[in-house]
Amino acid sequence: MTASRGASRTDLIRLVAGREIAVKIRDKGFLASTLVFVAVIVIAIVVPTLIEGDTPEYTVASTADARPVAETAAAIGADGGLGLPEAAITVIDAEDPAAAVADPDVDAALSLDPDGAVVVTAREGVPGALEELVATASAAASAQAVAAEAGLSADQVAALTTPTPPRVDLLEPKEEQPVPPELVVVIFGFMFYFTVLTFGVAIAQSVVEEKSSRVVEILVAAVPIRWLLAGKVLGNAVMALGQVVLIVGAGLLGARAMGQGEIVSQVLVVSGWFLAFFVLGFLMLACLWAVAGSLASRIEELQSTTLYMQIAVMVPFFTAIFLQTESPARIALSYFPLTAPLLMPARVATGDAAAWEPWVAMGVVALTALALVAIGARLYAGSVLNTSSRTKLGGAWAAGGRA
């Protein structure tokens, strides 16, 4: 008898969840937002890779007296050191700079004025990377000339023009990563914020629509109230997780297709924690979103009944954004149930959390979720059938105890 009742309960919850999923899949707004998110993630990965492209190539015409500067610029561009841009510069001879740049294949021409200063001639403009390299080469040539006049040796000139960079000793070096961990935190944080807010409002709106149309009375006659709530939460949780996995998967596939395998490896390491905390965080708040909808008697009241839920979603997002550096406040909030779903994975992504910390925080969030699910179920049971007016929390709690 118990097994039968258990199987029946499971079937009913699955039926309600399936109904929620079917409604969501047919929602044009949901489909459009998902496609936009996927497109934005893919574009954010593909476009910078395309923009970077290969090393730029330039053709520079040079008069005989300016050729040392041109060749120095080409050498610096080939090396790409000292924080300067890389570029492949081809140097050709020219007598008249203006005539040389008439050739569309020539990007610029170098010459010296009577005072010995370098002159760059171009048709419409000089590419930024090329101009920076020529300026550096010109400065190096000037320094060498002054040093030679002062009677300095070749080694002394080299020490002046190409000084030895400082040695950097890191006591606690962090692994080099292709994407700044802070950017990964922002991306996952925004997805958490957007998804939980979107699906939370959808749950609340679905509940109040069923109340205002009195459909809920028919549903409750067929399905116990708490099972109805469980099906709603389960269906929306499946869709929310599916949307996040689809967005993350599209981004990873885009990175893989563009040959950015190191980005895929980095994101996969932290995405597991983000997704695990996302599921717990969503379940922790989903029942309360349903309660926010059940307290309202019509759509117009949703703004006021869901206000505190919107705050509960926004606070973790902005906390994760603004607390990017490790601090006592960040550590403490990474264990607080509302902020832990974002801050603890963020600390894992930045390498600031010990191996045991996310497990402890996950346990705290899981226990809080169980408590809030129980509280939310009682409030929902005590308010969902009150279709005549807005329900107060005290009244919903008292009625839920009798349900």
C-alpha positions as CSV (number, residue, x, y, z in Angstrom):
1,M,0.0,0.0,0.0
2,T,2.8,2.4,0.9
3,A,4.7,1.5,-2.3
4,S,1.6,2.1,-4.3
5,R,1.0,5.4,-2.7
6,G,4.6,6.3,-3.3
7,A,4.4,5.4,-7.0
8,S,1.2,7.4,-7.4
9,R,2.8,10.4,-5.8
10,T,5.8,10.1,-8.1
11,D,3.5,9.8,-11.1
12,L,1.5,12.9,-10.1
13,I,4.6,15.0,-9.4
14,R,6.0,13.9,-12.8
15,L,2.7,14.8,-14.5
16,V,2.7,18.3,-13.0
17,A,6.4,18.8,-13.8
18,G,5.8,17.6,-17.4
19,R,2.9,20.2,-17.7
20,E,5.2,23.0,-16.5
21,I,8.0,21.9,-18.9
22,A,5.5,21.7,-21.9
23,V,4.2,25.2,-21.1
24,K,7.7,26.6,-20.9
25,I,8.9,25.0,-24.1
26,R,6.0,26.6,-26.0
27,D,6.7,30.0,-24.5
28,K,8.1,32.2,-27.2
29,G,9.7,34.6,-24.7
30,F,11.6,31.8,-23.0
31,L,12.8,30.4,-26.4
32,A,13.9,33.9,-27.6
33,S,15.8,34.7,-24.4
34,T,17.6,31.4,-24.5
35,L,18.6,31.9,-28.1
36,V,19.8,35.4,-27.4
37,F,21.9,34.2,-24.4
38,V,23.4,31.4,-26.5
39,A,24.2,33.9,-29.3
40,V,25.8,36.4,-26.9
41,I,28.0,33.7,-25.3
42,V,29.2,32.3,-28.7
43,I,29.8,35.8,-30.1
44,A,31.7,36.8,-27.0
45,I,34.1,33.9,-27.6
46,V,34.3,33.9,-31.4
47,V,34.6,37.6,-32.2
48,P,37.7,38.3,-30.0
49,T,39.4,35.3,-31.6
50,L,38.6,36.5,-35.1
51,I,39.7,40.0,-34.2
52,E,43.1,38.8,-32.9
53,G,43.7,36.8,-36.0
54,D,47.3,36.3,-37.2
55,T,50.2,38.6,-36.8
56,P,49.6,41.8,-38.8
57,E,51.9,42.3,-41.8
58,Y,53.1,45.8,-42.9
59,T,55.3,46.9,-45.8
60,V,57.5,49.9,-45.0
61,A,59.5,51.9,-47.6
62,S,62.6,53.5,-46.2
63,T,65.2,55.9,-47.5
64,A,68.8,54.9,-47.0
65,D,69.5,57.1,-44.0
66,A,66.3,55.9,-42.2
67,R,66.8,52.2,-42.9
68,P,68.5,51.4,-39.5
69,V,65.3,52.7,-37.8
70,A,63.1,50.6,-40.1
71,E,65.1,47.5,-39.6
72,T,65.1,48.0,-35.8
73,A,61.3,48.4,-35.9
74,A,61.0,45.2,-37.9
75,A,63.2,43.4,-35.3
76,I,61.2,44.6,-32.4
77,G,57.9,43.7,-34.1
78,A,59.2,40.1,-34.8
79,D,60.2,39.7,-31.2
80,G,57.1,41.2,-29.6
81,G,58.8,41.8,-26.3
82,L,58.7,44.7,-23.8
83,G,54.9,44.8,-24.1
84,L,55.0,46.0,-27.7
85,P,52.7,44.6,-30.4
86,E,53.9,41.8,-32.7
87,A,54.1,42.6,-36.4
88,A,55.8,41.3,-39.5
89,I,57.4,44.3,-41.2
90,T,58.9,44.1,-44.6
91,V,61.4,46.9,-45.4
92,I,61.9,48.0,-49.0
93,D,64.1,50.8,-50.4
94,A,62.7,54.1,-51.5
95,E,64.1,57.5,-52.6
96,D,60.9,59.6,-52.4
97,P,58.6,58.8,-49.4
98,A,55.6,60.5,-51.1
99,A,56.0,58.5,-54.3
100,A,56.5,55.2,-52.3
101,V,53.2,55.5,-50.4
102,A,51.4,56.0,-53.7
103,D,51.8,52.2,-54.0
104,P,48.7,50.7,-52.2
105,D,50.9,47.8,-51.0
106,V,53.1,50.2,-49.0
107,D,51.7,51.1,-45.5
108,A,54.2,53.9,-44.7
109,A,57.5,55.3,-45.6
110,L,60.4,56.4,-43.3
111,S,62.9,59.2,-43.9
112,L,65.0,61.6,-41.9
113,D,64.5,65.4,-41.8
114,P,67.6,67.8,-41.9
115,D,67.8,67.6,-38.1
116,G,67.9,63.8,-38.1
117,A,64.4,63.3,-36.8
118,V,62.4,60.3,-38.2
119,V,59.5,61.3,-40.5
120,V,56.7,58.8,-41.1
121,T,54.8,59.4,-44.4
122,A,51.5,57.6,-45.1
123,R,48.5,58.1,-47.3
124,E,45.6,58.4,-44.8
125,G,46.9,57.1,-41.5
126,V,49.5,54.9,-39.9
127,P,48.4,51.7,-38.3
128,G,48.6,52.0,-34.5
129,A,50.9,49.0,-34.0
130,L,53.3,50.2,-36.8
131,E,53.5,53.7,-35.4
132,E,54.3,52.4,-31.9
133,L,57.1,50.1,-33.2
134,V,58.6,52.9,-35.3
135,A,58.5,55.3,-32.3
136,T,60.3,52.8,-30.2
137,A,62.9,52.1,-32.9
138,S,63.4,55.9,-33.3
139,A,63.9,56.4,-29.6
140,A,66.4,53.5,-29.5
141,A,68.3,55.0,-32.5
142,S,68.5,58.4,-30.8
143,A,69.8,56.9,-27.6
144,Q,72.4,55.0,-29.5
145,A,73.5,58.1,-31.4
146,V,73.8,60.2,-28.2
147,A,75.7,57.3,-26.4
148,A,78.1,56.9,-29.3
149,E,78.9,60.7,-29.2
150,A,79.6,60.3,-25.5
151,G,82.1,57.6,-26.3
152,L,80.3,54.7,-24.7
153,S,81.1,51.1,-25.6
154,A,78.7,48.8,-27.4
155,D,77.9,47.0,-24.2
156,Q,77.2,50.3,-22.4
157,V,74.9,51.4,-25.3
158,A,73.1,48.1,-25.1
159,A,72.6,48.5,-21.4
160,L,71.0,51.9,-21.9
161,T,68.8,51.0,-24.8
162,T,67.7,47.4,-23.8
163,P,68.0,47.3,-20.0
164,T,67.6,44.0,-18.2
165,P,64.0,43.6,-17.0
166,P,63.4,43.1,-13.3
167,R,63.2,39.6,-12.0
168,V,59.8,38.7,-10.5
169,D,59.8,36.2,-7.5
170,L,56.3,35.0,-6.6
171,L,56.0,33.4,-3.1
172,E,52.5,31.9,-3.9
173,P,52.3,31.8,-7.7
174,K,48.9,31.1,-9.2
175,E,48.4,29.1,-12.3
176,E,48.2,31.1,-15.5
177,Q,44.7,31.0,-17.0
178,P,43.5,32.0,-20.4
179,V,40.5,33.8,-19.1
180,P,40.6,36.0,-16.0
181,P,38.8,34.1,-13.2
182,E,37.0,37.3,-12.3
183,L,35.4,37.3,-15.8
184,V,34.2,33.7,-15.3
185,V,32.6,34.7,-12.0
186,V,30.8,37.6,-13.6
187,I,29.5,35.4,-16.5
188,F,28.2,32.6,-14.2
189,G,26.9,35.2,-11.7
190,F,24.8,36.9,-14.4
191,M,23.5,33.6,-15.6
192,F,22.5,32.7,-12.0
193,Y,20.8,36.0,-11.5
194,F,19.0,36.1,-14.8
195,T,17.8,32.5,-14.7
196,V,16.7,32.4,-11.1
197,L,14.9,35.7,-11.5
198,T,13.3,34.7,-14.8
199,F,12.1,31.3,-13.7
200,G,11.1,32.6,-10.2
201,V,8.9,35.2,-11.7
202,A,7.4,32.6,-14.0
203,I,6.6,30.3,-11.1
204,A,4.9,33.2,-9.2
205,Q,3.0,34.3,-12.3
206,S,1.9,30.8,-13.0
207,V,0.5,30.3,-9.5
208,V,-1.4,33.6,-9.4
209,E,-2.9,33.0,-12.9
210,E,-4.2,29.6,-11.7
211,K,-5.6,31.3,-8.7
212,S,-7.3,34.2,-10.6
213,S,-8.8,31.8,-13.1
214,R,-9.8,29.3,-10.4
215,V,-8.0,26.6,-12.3
216,V,-6.1,25.8,-9.0
217,E,-9.3,24.5,-7.5
218,I,-9.6,21.9,-10.2
219,L,-5.9,21.0,-9.9
220,V,-6.1,20.6,-6.1
221,A,-9.1,18.4,-6.5
222,A,-6.9,16.0,-8.6
223,V,-3.5,16.5,-7.0
224,P,-2.6,17.2,-3.3
225,I,-1.4,20.8,-2.8
226,R,2.1,19.8,-1.7
227,W,2.6,17.5,-4.7
228,L,1.3,20.2,-7.0
229,L,4.0,22.5,-5.6
230,A,6.7,19.8,-5.9
231,G,5.8,19.3,-9.5
232,K,5.9,23.0,-10.3
233,V,9.3,23.4,-8.6
234,L,10.7,20.2,-10.2
235,G,9.5,21.2,-13.8
236,N,11.0,24.7,-13.6
237,A,14.2,23.4,-12.0
238,V,14.7,21.0,-14.9
239,M,14.1,23.8,-17.4
240,A,16.3,26.3,-15.6
241,L,19.2,23.8,-15.3
242,G,18.7,22.8,-18.9
243,Q,18.9,26.4,-20.1
244,V,22.1,27.0,-18.1
245,V,23.7,23.8,-19.4
246,L,22.7,24.7,-23.0
247,I,24.3,28.2,-22.7
248,V,27.5,26.9,-21.1
249,G,27.7,24.0,-23.5
250,A,27.3,26.4,-26.5
251,G,30.0,28.6,-25.2
252,L,32.4,25.7,-24.7
253,L,31.7,24.3,-28.1
254,G,32.3,27.7,-29.6
255,A,35.6,27.9,-27.7
256,R,36.6,24.4,-28.9
257,A,35.7,25.2,-32.5
258,M,37.9,28.3,-32.4
259,G,40.8,26.2,-31.0
260,Q,40.6,27.7,-27.5
261,G,40.9,24.3,-25.8
262,E,42.6,25.9,-22.7
263,I,39.4,28.0,-22.1
264,V,37.3,24.8,-22.2
265,S,39.5,23.1,-19.6
266,Q,39.5,26.1,-17.3
267,V,35.7,26.5,-17.4
268,L,35.0,22.8,-17.0
269,V,36.9,22.8,-13.7
270,V,34.7,25.4,-12.1
271,S,31.4,24.9,-13.9
272,G,30.7,21.8,-11.9
273,W,30.7,23.7,-8.7
274,F,28.6,26.6,-10.2
275,L,26.0,24.1,-11.5
276,A,25.8,22.2,-8.2
277,F,25.3,25.4,-6.2
278,F,22.9,26.7,-8.9
279,V,20.6,23.6,-8.4
280,L,20.6,23.9,-4.6
281,G,20.2,27.7,-4.8
282,F,17.3,27.4,-7.2
283,L,15.5,24.8,-5.1
284,M,16.1,26.8,-2.0
285,L,14.3,29.8,-3.5
286,A,11.8,28.2,-5.9
287,C,9.2,27.3,-3.2
288,L,9.3,30.8,-1.9
289,W,8.7,32.2,-5.4
290,A,5.6,30.0,-5.5
291,V,4.5,31.4,-2.1
292,A,5.0,34.9,-3.4
293,G,2.6,34.1,-6.2
294,S,0.1,32.3,-3.9
295,L,-0.1,35.3,-1.6
296,A,-1.4,37.5,-4.4
297,S,-4.9,37.2,-5.7
298,R,-4.3,38.9,-9.1
299,I,-1.4,39.6,-11.4
300,E,-1.3,43.3,-10.3
301,E,-0.3,42.3,-6.8
302,L,2.8,40.3,-7.9
303,Q,5.1,43.4,-7.8
304,S,4.6,43.8,-4.1
305,T,4.5,40.1,-3.1
306,T,7.7,39.2,-5.0
307,L,9.7,42.3,-4.0
308,Y,11.7,40.5,-1.2
309,M,12.3,37.6,-3.5
310,Q,13.8,39.9,-6.1
311,I,16.1,41.4,-3.5
312,A,17.1,37.9,-2.4
313,V,18.3,37.2,-6.0
314,M,19.9,40.6,-6.6
315,V,22.0,40.7,-3.4
316,P,24.1,37.6,-4.2
317,F,24.7,38.8,-7.7
318,F,26.0,42.2,-6.8
319,T,27.9,40.8,-3.8
320,A,29.8,38.4,-6.1
321,I,30.5,41.2,-8.5
322,F,31.8,43.8,-6.0
323,L,33.6,41.4,-3.6
324,Q,36.2,40.2,-6.1
325,T,39.2,40.2,-3.8
326,E,39.6,37.8,-0.8
327,S,38.5,39.4,2.5
328,P,36.9,38.3,5.8
329,A,33.5,39.5,4.5
330,R,33.8,37.5,1.3
331,I,34.8,34.4,3.2
332,A,31.9,34.7,5.7
333,L,29.4,35.4,3.0
334,S,30.6,32.4,1.0
335,Y,28.9,30.3,3.8
336,F,25.8,32.4,4.1
337,P,22.9,30.5,2.3
338,L,21.7,33.3,0.1
339,T,25.2,34.4,-1.1
340,A,27.0,31.0,-1.0
341,P,25.6,29.7,-4.3
342,L,27.7,32.4,-6.1
343,L,30.5,33.4,-3.7
344,M,31.8,29.9,-2.9
345,P,32.1,28.8,-6.6
346,A,33.7,32.2,-7.2
347,R,36.3,31.6,-4.5
348,V,36.9,28.2,-6.1
349,A,37.4,29.8,-9.5
350,T,39.9,32.3,-8.2
351,G,41.8,29.6,-6.2
352,D,41.1,31.2,-2.8
353,A,39.0,28.3,-1.3
354,A,40.5,25.2,0.3
355,A,39.3,21.8,-1.0
356,W,36.9,21.2,1.9
357,E,35.2,24.6,1.9
358,P,32.8,24.2,-1.0
359,W,31.5,20.9,0.5
360,V,30.8,22.6,3.8
361,A,29.0,25.5,2.1
362,M,27.0,23.1,0.0
363,G,25.9,21.3,3.1
364,V,24.8,24.7,4.6
365,V,22.8,25.6,1.5
366,A,21.3,22.1,1.3
367,L,20.0,22.2,4.9
368,T,18.7,25.7,4.3
369,A,16.9,24.5,1.2
370,L,15.2,21.7,3.1
371,A,14.1,24.2,5.8
372,L,12.8,26.7,3.2
373,V,11.1,24.0,1.2
374,A,9.2,22.9,4.3
375,I,8.3,26.5,5.2
376,G,7.3,27.3,1.7
377,A,5.1,24.2,1.3
378,R,3.1,25.2,4.4
379,L,2.7,28.8,3.3
380,Y,1.7,27.7,-0.2
381,A,-0.8,25.2,1.2
382,G,-2.4,27.9,3.4
383,S,-2.7,30.5,0.7
384,V,-3.1,29.0,-2.8
385,L,-6.8,28.4,-2.4
386,N,-7.6,31.9,-1.1
387,T,-8.7,33.5,-4.4
388,S,-10.8,36.3,-3.0
389,S,-8.1,38.6,-1.6
390,R,-4.4,39.0,-0.9
391,T,-3.2,36.6,1.8
392,K,-1.1,37.7,4.8
393,L,1.8,35.6,5.9
394,G,0.4,34.9,9.3
395,G,-2.9,33.8,7.9
396,A,-1.2,31.6,5.3
397,W,1.0,30.0,8.0
398,A,-2.0,29.3,10.3
399,A,-4.1,27.9,7.4
400,G,-1.2,25.8,6.2
401,G,-1.0,24.0,9.5
402,R,-4.6,22.9,9.0
403,A,-4.1,21.8,5.4
